[in-house]
Amino acid sequence: MDCSICEGPIEKVQDWDLGNNAEPVNSGRCCNKCNESVVIPLRIINMKR
């Protein structure tokens, strides 16, 4: 499975290979790097609105 943000591969973590929820960036799945650098910061910004 590929990341819906950077289009790179989503790495398997233990038995989980579906990555992270990419909302609110898009409705797909994302890798850990994009989750930490794009998705979570955007969620924090949205919480402050």
Contact map, one row per residue, 1 for C-alpha under 8 A:
1110000011000000110000000000000000000000000000000
1111001111000000000000000000111000000000000000000
1111111111000000001000000001111000000000000000000
0111111000000000000001000101110000000000000000000
0011111000000000000001001100010001000000000000000
0011111100000000000000000000010001000000000000000
0111111110000000000000000000000000000000000000000
0110011111000000000000000000001000000000000000000
1110001111100000000000000000001000000000000000000
1110000111110000111000000000011100000000000000000
0000000011111000101000000000001000000000000000000
0000000001111111111000000000000000000000000000000
0000000000111111100000000000000000000000000000000
0000000000011111000000000000000000000000000000000
0000000000011111100000000000000000000000000000000
0000000000011111111000000000000000000000000000000
1000000001111011111000000000000000000000000000000
1000000001010001111100000000100000000000000000000
0010000001110001111110000000111100000000000000000
0000000000000000011111000000111100100000000000000
0000000000000000001111100011110000100000000000000
0001100000000000000111111111110000100010000000000
0000000000000000000011111111000000000010000000000
0000000000000000000001111110000000000010011000000
0000100000000000000001111110000000000110010000000
0001100000000000000001111111000000000000000000000
0000000000000000000011111111100000000000000000000
0011000000000000000011100111110000000000000000000
0111000000000000011111000011111000000000000000000
0111110001000000001111000001111101100000000000000
0110000111100000001100000000111111100000000000000
0000000001000000001100000000011111110000000000000
0000000000000000000000000000001111111000000000000
0000110000000000000000000000011111111110000000000
0000000000000000000111000000011111111111000000000
0000000000000000000000000000000111111111100000000
0000000000000000000000000000000011111111100000000
0000000000000000000000001000000001111111110000000
0000000000000000000001111000000001111111111000000
0000000000000000000000000000000000111111111100000
0000000000000000000000000000000000011111111110000
0000000000000000000000011000000000000111111111000
0000000000000000000000010000000000000011111111100
0000000000000000000000000000000000000001111111110
0000000000000000000000000000000000000000111111111
0000000000000000000000000000000000000000011111111
0000000000000000000000000000000000000000001111111
0000000000000000000000000000000000000000000111111
0000000000000000000000000000000000000000000011111
